[in-house]
Amino acid sequence: MEKEGGKPAAVVAVVAEPRFAQRCREYLEKEKLLDRQHRAEKMPDGTVALPVLGEALPERHLWQLRSCVAPGSTCTLTQLLAPVPSRKARACSPAQRLRLEVSRWVEARGVTWSAELEADLPRTWQRHGNLLLLSENCFQAEQWENLEPELWEIVASALGVQRLAKRGRVSPDGTRTPAVTLLLGDDGWVEHVDNGIRYKFDITQCMFSFGNITEKLRVASLPCAGQVLVDLYAGIGYFTLPFLVHAGAAFVHACEWNPHAVVALKRNLEINGVADRCQIHFGDNRKLNLSNIADRVNLGLIPSSEEGWRTACRVLRKDAGGILHIHQNVESFPGRNLQPSGNSEMEKEHWLCPQQIISNQWENGASGDSRRNVLSAAIKPEWHRWAESAETRIVTLLQQVHGKPWKTQILHIQPVKSYAPHVDHIVLDLECRPCPLVG
């Protein structure tokens, strides 16, 4: 039986006089009938209610209690409309609590609880304040459809949130719109705080990757004081905000073509107090009407930002050049040995300008200890090969765009996260400078 407001259903309990309560408890425990998830309760008339499993207690057990276990006791049944979780239940994991609450509620609705339904419960989720985002591979069985929408109130209550959403696959629409359905609640707006920066966004319309936190922290430490940046894939401000708030960038041109992300970006610039140092360019960055302006360009799009490389080359300062931060998903192959950075075989010249696969932490503003750690880190050979091919392509684009030779240097290759089996999300820091005129 469901309580008003979608709360967990009442539980059945055996009521006995206090002097018989312990005997009854021991019997119920022995017969595996005692509900350990709820506390025994003292009733208004002084009797004790012992919660039991199931929707009712078979008559033979009541007879056994009255005649053999506790002769002279009344031993009646009642329902606890607001059962109190036991200490054990309060200590159980969220997943265990979810299974308990949902299974009890489902059975109270006359639906048989099965292994199929239990296997279809979520085991992991993302918590966004008072909103919980479920994965796409749960609640897929047809039986759930007949239990909606009350089901979502039970799930939210069991997990201690007010709103519930479920995600699908990211739409291949260029704006990486998440296929998220709001199951419970009025809206999908949530807030996260990373490294002192507030991010607000509508989870049904915008992406947020927890796995990018290391790169956001790294970006925040870059020496950008007085510099102008172009963020070609700004989103809700994932990297735009660290550049402005912590790295000290003088100004950022933020490009974004998802209108929902632009709404969130405007909001985030304002609540972090940096709106006066950023201009949002809404639309396709390949049509961006900017050139000869940037000291740095961030290309934070995966699986590849290659379509924005020409624009990135165009917006770099013609007189001094700058640094490109190029994100990419790179496939690696299992069973191959990792290769430490700085390998002499990887150090070679490109045209007349030196190119080294190194980790230049002085440029990135890291400490000596950090530099030693990165230099000793294993860099996969596939990362090297992709970085070299990207550099070759960038050099060609720079000469095409600016009409003169440029020199490039790979400053750093930064792993961000494992995107999929044998696929790594990495960032290439590529320094690009115009070659001095000889004459």
PyMOL commands that set and color helices and strands:
alter all, ss='L'
color gray80, all
select helices_A, chain A and resi 18-30+59-69+87-91+94-108+115-119+142-147+150-159+210-220+240-245+259-271+275-277+285-287+306-315+344-346+368-376+381-402
alter helices_A, ss='H'
color red, helices_A
select strands_A, chain A and resi 11-16+41-42+48-51+76-80+125-128+131-134+163-170+178-184+189-194+197-202+228-231+251-256+278-282+296-299+322-331+339-340+348-350+353-355+378-379+406-420+423-434
alter strands_A, ss='S'
color yellow, strands_A
deselect
rebuild
show_as cartoon
